[in-house]
Amino acid sequence: MQRISREGGSNFDVPLEGTSALHCLEVVRRISGRRLVCRGVWQGQAVFAKLFIGNGARRYAERDANGARALISHQLLAPELLHEGNIAGQSGIALIYAYVAESQNAEAVWQDAGTQQRNLLADALVRTLARHHAAGLVQTDLYPRNFLCTDTGIYTLDGDGIRIHRHPIPRRPAMTNLALLLSKFDVLDDVRIPELLRIYTEERGWSQNALPSDALHSQVQALRRTLAQKNVYSKVLRDCSEVRVEKRFNRFLAVVRNQQDDDLQQVIEATDVFLDAPDCQRLKNGNTCTVGLVQAGKRQIVIKRYNIKNFWHGLNRALRKTRASISWSNAHLLRAFEIATPAPLALIERRWGPFRRQGYCLTDYVTGPDITEVFADSGLPDTRKQEIAADVAALLYKLYLLKIEHGDMKATNLKLVDGKPLLLDLDTMKQHGCELWFRRRHARDLRRFLKNWHNAPDILRMLESALMTAYGNDPVLKMAGIAQTRH
């Protein structure tokens, strides 16, 4: 079980004490050395099983089982716990839950849904949370993936995250928990916070006047910053369910688990060989950075190597974060916030003990024209260009709401992929805490972006108009020199 928790697997049997074996068809989630979640078959029926191993297995299993029972006892929708017992022949606990037919994970529903469907799902999740609180239950791991959508309602998963209280949850902790849920929604949906608060208070039978939406919005923003710092920036640099980390004296390696295969591993073990090979397509060849497109089996992979120019440059970078690790972390951050960027595959750092040297960031290859090429295309209808301008403005506004500075908003760092803008070159990107300082930096990003069309006044006017529509009367546009003249 320990090996499978580290490496994954499928189609294996787990012997259980006092009952028939569990046949695991697929490992759907794993935490190395601690937990496996499997889709499988037990006693002839489809099930989901949680297998707890390692230190604290019994404690975590009991907490998960108690949370599931609490949901059921309060007549809240949750998968039925069919079996709880020891794994035969080793120290581990198995919890077997009934499979919920014709269901879909709320996170997957959210990602595929349009605006109206997202709004309906958000409403349903908020009502579900209000019912939890009325029953005295608090879900501490409030991610949409911990809910299942069915025609009969929303099922709650992950009993381990449930905290059980004797009485209904009072206003202050209830609002904190609601803010935690809302922080997982798209930042562009924050305009619906007053409406979602109304839905919550209506479900609880409370007066909304006692719960100002501005205070809730502030909590949501603070929790998003915590998500960035705690759950993304630190998580993707340590071993976890999404990322495998390997540390050696001379190398640090982080790989996205569900992207790892023989082709990627081949590139990881011989990165410079691939990058310097004659058939590598050089995308950039600078002093501090070399970028190449390589073919490994059926995969096309972009390697970005951050070079050390000389001894003094190497000494200056030796104890600092590599630009590769900054780019790697920022790619995960953008994807967590549903902002398109090439999928990060692996981070490699050449090291000598604690001292860092070259860094490499490996990503998926994406094809598409950059934004200047799109707007220069005389064959593209003006109506389509206006739609693209609106999408670009929405992306920039989303960065603004999240207090993310890109730092190098050249038009070549925005591509149009599958009809939507995609952001590149993330090694100077940073998330700010200070509102005033960030506004200045964002205004700088906007000025740098619009500078690309100073010689194309028609395109410039179209983009400024799109920005004014997205940002409204926000003073940051005036700081960027945009909102002084209405077009």
C-alpha positions in Angstrom: 0.0 0.0 0.0 2.9 2.4 0.8 4.3 1.9 -2.7 0.9 2.4 -4.4 0.4 5.6 -2.4 3.7 6.9 -3.8 3.5 5.7 -7.4 -0.2 5.0 -8.0 -1.7 1.9 -9.6 -4.9 0.2 -10.9 -6.6 -3.1 -10.8 -5.3 -4.5 -7.5 -7.0 -6.2 -4.6 -7.0 -5.0 -1.0 -7.7 -7.8 1.6 -9.9 -6.7 4.4 -10.4 -8.3 7.8 -13.8 -10.0 8.4 -15.1 -9.4 4.9 -14.4 -9.9 1.2 -11.6 -8.1 -0.5 -11.9 -4.7 -2.2 -11.0 -4.6 -5.8 -9.6 -1.2 -6.8 -10.1 -0.3 -10.4 -8.5 3.1 -10.3 -6.7 5.4 -7.8 -8.4 8.8 -8.0 -6.4 10.5 -5.3 -3.4 9.7 -3.2 -1.3 11.3 -0.5 2.1 9.7 -0.4 2.5 7.4 2.6 -0.9 8.4 4.1 -4.0 7.9 2.0 -5.5 6.4 -1.1 -8.9 7.1 -2.6 -10.0 4.4 -5.0 -12.9 3.7 -7.4 -13.6 0.0 -7.1 -15.9 -3.0 -6.5 -16.8 -4.6 -3.2 -19.3 -7.4 -2.7 -20.5 -6.9 -6.3 -21.3 -3.2 -6.1 -19.6 -0.1 -7.3 -17.9 1.8 -4.4 -15.4 4.5 -3.5 -12.9 3.5 -0.9 -10.6 5.5 1.3 -7.6 3.6 2.5 -5.7 5.2 5.5 -2.1 4.1 6.1 0.9 5.2 8.0 1.0 7.2 11.2 -2.3 8.5 12.4 -4.3 6.2 10.1 -6.9 5.2 12.7 -7.4 8.8 13.9 -8.0 10.1 10.4 -10.2 7.2 9.5 -12.4 7.8 12.6 -12.7 11.4 11.8 -13.8 10.7 8.2 -16.3 8.1 9.3 -17.7 10.3 12.1 -18.1 13.2 9.7 -20.0 11.0 7.2 -22.3 9.7 9.9 -23.0 13.2 11.2 -24.1 14.3 7.7 -26.4 11.3 7.3 -27.8 11.7 10.8 -28.8 15.3 10.0 -30.5 14.2 6.8 -27.9 15.9 4.6 -26.9 14.2 1.4 -23.7 12.2 1.7 -22.5 8.8 0.3 -23.5 5.9 2.6 -20.7 4.4 4.7 -20.9 0.6 3.9 -17.9 -0.7 5.7 -15.3 0.4 8.2 -12.5 -2.0 9.2 -8.8 -3.0 9.1 -6.8 -3.8 6.0 -5.7 -7.4 6.5 -2.0 -8.1 7.0 -0.9 -4.5 7.5 -1.5 -1.4 9.6 -4.3 0.4 7.8 -8.0 1.3 7.9 -10.5 1.0 5.0 -13.6 3.0 4.7 -15.9 1.9 1.9 -18.6 4.3 0.6 -21.5 3.7 -1.7 -21.0 4.9 -5.3 -23.3 7.9 -6.1 -24.7 7.1 -9.5 -25.2 9.8 -12.2 -23.1 12.3 -10.3 -20.4 14.7 -11.3 -17.8 16.5 -9.2 -18.9 20.1 -8.5 -15.4 21.4 -9.6 -15.7 19.7 -13.0 -19.3 21.0 -13.4 -18.0 24.5 -12.5 -15.2 24.4 -15.1 -17.5 23.3 -17.9 -20.4 25.5 -17.1 -21.5 28.9 -18.6 -22.3 31.9 -16.5 -25.9 31.0 -15.7 -25.1 27.4 -14.8 -22.2 28.6 -12.5 -24.6 31.0 -10.8 -27.1 28.2 -10.1 -24.3 25.9 -8.8 -23.0 28.7 -6.5 -26.5 29.2 -5.2 -26.9 25.4 -4.5 -23.5 25.2 -2.7 -24.3 28.2 -0.5 -27.6 26.6 0.5 -25.9 23.3 1.2 -23.4 25.1 3.4 -26.2 26.9 5.3 -27.8 23.6 6.0 -24.5 22.3 7.4 -24.3 25.2 9.7 -27.9 24.9 10.8 -27.0 21.3 11.8 -23.9 22.4 13.7 -21.5 21.1 11.1 -18.5 23.0 9.7 -16.7 21.8 6.6 -13.1 22.9 6.9 -11.9 21.7 3.5 -14.3 23.7 1.4 -13.3 23.0 -2.2 -15.9 22.4 -4.9 -14.3 19.0 -5.6 -15.6 17.9 -2.2 -19.2 18.1 -3.4 -21.1 15.9 -5.9 -23.8 17.3 -8.2 -26.9 15.1 -8.9 -30.4 15.6 -10.0 -31.6 15.1 -6.4 -29.2 17.6 -4.9 -25.6 18.3 -3.7 -23.8 15.4 -1.9 -21.0 16.3 0.5 -17.8 14.3 0.4 -14.8 14.2 2.8 -16.1 13.6 6.2 -12.5 14.1 7.5 -13.0 17.8 7.0 -16.3 18.0 9.0 -16.2 19.5 12.5 -19.1 18.6 14.7 -20.7 21.1 17.1 -23.6 20.7 19.5 -25.5 23.7 18.4 -26.1 25.6 15.1 -23.1 27.6 14.0 -23.4 31.3 15.1 -23.0 34.3 12.8 -19.2 35.1 13.1 -17.8 31.6 12.5 -20.5 30.9 9.9 -19.5 34.0 7.9 -15.8 32.9 8.1 -16.7 29.5 6.7 -19.0 31.0 4.0 -16.1 33.3 3.0 -13.9 30.2 2.7 -16.3 28.7 0.2 -16.7 31.9 -1.8 -13.0 32.4 -2.0 -12.9 29.2 -4.2 -15.2 30.9 -6.7 -14.0 33.0 -9.6 -13.0 36.5 -8.5 -15.1 37.9 -11.3 -18.1 36.4 -9.5 -17.5 38.6 -6.4 -20.2 40.9 -7.7 -22.7 38.3 -6.6 -21.5 38.2 -3.0 -24.5 40.3 -1.8 -26.9 37.9 -3.6 -25.2 34.8 -2.2 -25.3 36.3 1.3 -29.0 36.9 0.8 -29.4 33.2 -0.1 -27.4 32.1 2.9 -29.3 34.2 5.4 -32.6 33.2 3.9 -31.8 29.6 4.3 -30.7 30.2 8.0 -33.8 32.3 8.7 -31.6 35.3 9.6 -32.0 39.0 8.9 -29.5 40.1 6.2 -29.2 43.6 7.6 -27.1 42.2 10.5 -24.5 40.8 8.0 -22.9 43.5 5.8 -21.7 42.1 2.4 -18.7 44.4 2.4 -17.3 42.7 5.5 -17.9 39.3 3.9 -16.2 40.5 0.7 -13.1 41.6 2.7 -12.9 38.2 4.3 -13.1 36.5 0.9 -10.2 38.6 -0.5 -8.1 37.9 2.6 -8.7 34.2 2.2 -7.7 34.3 -1.5 -4.4 35.8 -0.5 -4.0 33.0 2.0 -4.8 30.4 -0.7 -2.0 31.9 -2.8 0.6 31.9 -0.1 -0.2 28.7 1.7 -2.0 26.3 -0.7 -0.2 27.2 -3.9 3.2 28.8 -3.4 4.3 26.5 -0.6 2.4 23.4 -1.7 3.9 23.1 -5.2 7.4 23.0 -3.8 6.8 20.1 -1.5 5.6 16.5 -1.9 1.8 16.5 -2.1 -1.0 14.7 -3.9 -0.6 16.9 -7.0 3.2 17.3 -7.1 6.1 14.8 -6.6 9.2 16.4 -5.1 12.7 14.8 -5.2 15.6 16.4 -3.4 19.2 15.5 -3.9 22.5 17.2 -3.1 22.9 18.3 -6.7 19.3 18.6 -7.9 15.8 19.7 -6.8 12.9 18.2 -8.9 9.2 18.9 -8.8 6.9 17.1 -11.2 3.1 17.3 -11.7 2.0 13.7 -10.8 -0.7 13.3 -13.4 1.6 14.6 -16.2 4.5 12.3 -15.4 5.3 9.6 -18.0 8.3 8.1 -19.7 8.6 10.8 -22.3 8.6 13.6 -19.7 11.1 11.7 -17.6 13.4 11.3 -20.5 13.5 15.1 -20.9 14.0 15.6 -17.2 17.0 13.4 -17.1 18.7 15.0 -20.1 17.3 18.5 -20.2 20.5 20.2 -21.6 20.9 17.4 -24.2 17.4 18.0 -25.6 17.8 21.8 -25.4 21.1 21.9 -27.2 20.2 19.2 -29.8 20.2 20.3 -33.5 16.5 19.4 -33.9 15.4 21.6 -30.9 13.4 24.6 -32.1 14.9 27.6 -30.4 12.1 30.0 -29.3 14.5 32.4 -27.4 18.2 32.5 -27.1 19.3 35.2 -24.7 22.1 35.6 -22.2 19.9 35.0 -19.1 17.3 32.7 -20.6 17.2 30.0 -23.3 13.8 28.6 -24.5 13.4 25.7 -26.8 10.7 23.4 -28.1 11.6 19.7 -28.0 9.9 16.5 -29.1 9.9 13.6 -26.7 7.9 10.7 -28.0 4.4 12.0 -28.7 4.9 15.1 -26.5 5.9 18.6 -27.4 7.6 20.2 -24.4 8.9 23.7 -23.9 12.1 23.9 -21.9 12.9 27.3 -20.4 16.5 27.4 -18.9 17.5 30.3 -16.8 21.2 30.7 -17.4 24.0 31.8 -15.1 26.0 34.4 -17.0 29.2 34.4 -15.0 30.7 33.8 -11.5 29.3 37.0 -10.0 25.8 36.5 -11.4 25.9 32.9 -10.0 27.0 34.2 -6.6 24.1 36.7 -6.6 21.5 34.1 -7.5 22.9 31.2 -5.3 20.8 31.7 -2.2 17.7 33.3 -3.9 14.7 31.7 -5.4 15.4 30.7 -9.0 13.4 32.4 -11.7 12.4 29.0 -12.8 10.8 28.3 -9.4 9.0 31.6 -9.4 7.6 30.9 -12.9 6.6 27.4 -11.8 4.8 28.6 -8.7 3.1 31.4 -10.6 1.8 29.0 -13.3 0.1 27.0 -10.6 -1.3 30.1 -9.0 -2.8 31.3 -12.3 -4.3 27.9 -13.0 -5.8 27.8 -9.5 -7.5 31.1 -10.3 -8.6 29.8 -13.7 -6.4 32.1 -15.7 -5.1 30.4 -18.8 -1.3 29.7 -19.0 0.7 26.7 -20.4 0.4 23.7 -18.1 3.4 23.4 -15.9 5.1 20.0 -16.1 8.3 20.0 -14.1 10.7 22.3 -12.2 14.4 21.4 -12.1 17.1 23.2 -10.2 20.8 22.4 -10.4 22.2 22.7 -6.9 25.3 22.2 -4.8 23.9 21.6 -1.4 21.9 24.8 -0.5 23.4 26.8 -3.4 21.2 27.1 -6.5 22.5 27.3 -10.1 20.6 26.8 -13.3 16.9 26.5 -13.1 14.6 24.8 -15.7 10.8 25.2 -16.1 9.1 22.6 -18.3 5.7 23.4 -19.7 3.2 22.1 -22.3 3.6 23.6 -25.7 0.7 25.8 -26.9 0.1 27.1 -30.4 -1.5 30.3 -31.3 -0.8 33.8 -32.6 0.2 36.6 -30.1 -2.2 39.4 -29.6 -0.5 41.8 -32.0 -0.8 39.3 -34.8 -4.5 38.8 -34.0 -5.3 42.5 -34.2 -3.2 43.0 -37.3 -5.1 40.3 -39.1 -7.0 42.1 -41.8 -9.2 39.1 -42.5 -10.6 38.9 -39.0 -13.9 40.7 -38.7 -14.0 43.8 -36.4 -16.8 42.2 -34.3 -14.5 39.3 -33.5 -11.6 41.7 -32.7 -14.0 43.5 -30.3 -14.8 40.2 -28.6 -11.1 39.3 -28.2 -10.4 42.8 -26.8 -13.2 42.3 -24.3 -11.7 38.9 -23.3 -8.2 40.5 -22.9 -9.7 43.3 -20.8 -11.5 40.8 -18.6 -8.2 38.9 -18.0 -6.4 42.1 -17.1 -9.2 43.1 -14.8 -9.1 39.6 -13.1 -5.4 40.1 -12.5 -6.2 43.5 -11.0 -8.9 42.0 -8.6 -6.4 39.4 -7.5 -3.7 42.0 -7.0 -1.3 40.2 -9.4 1.3 42.2 -11.2 2.7 40.6 -14.4 5.7 42.8 -14.7 6.3 42.4 -18.5 3.1 43.0 -20.4 4.5 42.8 -23.9 1.9 41.8 -26.4 4.1 38.7 -27.2 3.3 37.5 -23.7 -0.4 37.1 -24.6 -1.4 34.5 -27.1 -4.8 33.6 -28.4 -5.3 29.8 -27.8 -8.6 28.1 -28.5 -10.1 31.5 -29.0 -9.2 32.8 -25.5 -6.2 34.9 -24.3 -3.4 32.9 -22.6 -0.6 34.5 -20.4 3.1 33.7 -20.8 6.4 34.6 -19.2 5.6 34.5 -15.5 9.0 34.8 -13.9 8.5 38.5 -12.9 4.9 38.0 -11.8 4.0 38.7 -8.2 1.0 39.0 -6.0 0.8 42.2 -3.8 -0.7 42.9 -0.4 -0.5 46.7 -0.4 -3.5 48.2 -2.3 -1.9 51.6 -3.1 1.4 50.2 -4.3 -0.2 47.5 -6.4 -2.4 50.0 -8.2 0.7 51.8 -9.3 2.2 48.6 -10.5 -1.0 47.5 -12.3 -1.2 50.9 -14.0 2.3 50.3 -15.2 1.2 46.9 -16.6 -1.6 48.6 -18.5 0.6 51.3 -19.9 3.1 48.7 -21.0 0.4 46.6 -22.6 -1.2 49.5 -24.6 2.3 50.7 -25.7 2.2 47.9 -28.2 -0.4 49.8 -30.3 0.8 53.4 -30.1 1.2 53.2 -33.9 -2.2 51.6 -34.4 -4.8 54.2 -33.1 -7.9 52.2 -34.1 -6.7 49.1 -32.2 -5.7 51.3 -29.2 -9.1 53.0 -29.1 -10.8 49.6 -29.2 -8.7 48.2 -26.3 -9.1 51.3 -24.2 -12.9 51.1 -24.7 -12.9 47.4 -23.7 -10.8 48.3 -20.6 -13.3 51.0 -19.6 -16.2 48.6 -19.9 -14.4 46.0 -17.8 -13.0 48.3 -15.1 -15.9 50.8 -15.0 -14.9 54.0 -13.2 -12.0 52.5 -11.3 -9.3 55.2 -10.7 -6.5 52.8 -11.8 -7.5 53.6 -15.4 -6.8 57.3 -14.9 -3.5 56.3 -13.3 -2.7 54.4 -16.5 -3.7 57.4 -18.6 -6.7 55.7 -20.1 -9.9 57.1 -18.7 -9.2 60.8 -19.4 -10.9 60.8 -22.8 -14.0 58.7 -23.6 -14.0 57.2 -27.0 
